[in-house]
Amino acid sequence: MGQSDLGGNFTVDRGQRPQMISADLVSQQLLMKDLGGFIGAERGSQPSRTPPLGDKVLPAEPFSLEKLNAANADVHFRGEKILTENMLLNKMSAHLTVNDGVLKLTPLDFGIAGGNLVTRIEMDGRHRPIAIQVDTTAKGLHLDQLFLTFRLADAHTGTMGGRARLAGHGNSVAQMLASANGEAALIMAGGSVGELVLRLSNLDLANSLLVMLGGDRQVPIRCMVGNFKALDGVFSVQNLVLDTPKVSITGSGNVDFTDESLNLRLAPESRASVWHSCAAPS
């Protein structure tokens, strides 16, 4: 199909109610745009019919509960290379089951941005709105490859990993994050940050002016760690640390997904106490 290949076994048993779909599929190269008609992507490249409201950015398009209840499924997939519009995924393996309106991905495992992402998802369509549980682990992600449009390639961005365990409800991504409970953490090793950012964070206005006149320089990052506790869509900072040879910065506040706002305060602290906090989280 186009530039894609897809092979394996695919069975539909219409004698069951709901019908049962079983599949074991393999692909060496898969372009998502080639697969649009096969998976029922009617809209193609057209914009969402339910764009985010006002100044919001999270997807508000509702999931289709009717499709979730239209069939049961047990699908295995292995893909060597998957090309999306903005990202290359590789070494993907996935096991999808749908049983009486309950969808599970156990797991969805693939390589991305030089690292690896493993996610386990359960969506229970028997509830209104949908109940969801997510457990995801990221390792070795390169930020310059993950956010290609931000032009981070000129600076050494290091690698990032993280873990999130969340439960929520809602019929869209925006609703689910606005109701999320659980915890999330991330850590970045290596990389660099602009000296101007560090100067301004310490309110070093005189030297900030000199940096702006003389040109910004990259300062190595020893580590960056963030731990968040989620309650009803508000992700409160438990630990937020950025440690560099020049200055160490800690953060407090929250990220509120109910109104998609950032409420964070950054403050410089002595490096001795910060380094212990930065190294401690696992």
Buried (B, 14 or more C-beta within 10 A) or exposed (E): EEEBBBEEEEEEEEEEEBEBBBBBBBBEBBBBBBBBEEEEEEEEEEEEEEEBEEEEEBBBBBBEBEEBBBBBBBBBBBBBBBBEEEEEBEBBEBBBBBEEBBBBBEBBBBBBBEBBBBBBBBBBBEEEBBBBBBBBBBEBBBBBBBEEEEEBEEBBBBBBBBBBBBBBBBBBBBBBBBBBBBBBBBBBBBBBBBBBBBBBBBEBEEBBEEBEEEEBEBBEBBBBBBBBBBEEBBBBBBBBBBBBEBBBBBBBBBBBBBEBEEEEEBEBBEBEEBBEBBEEBE
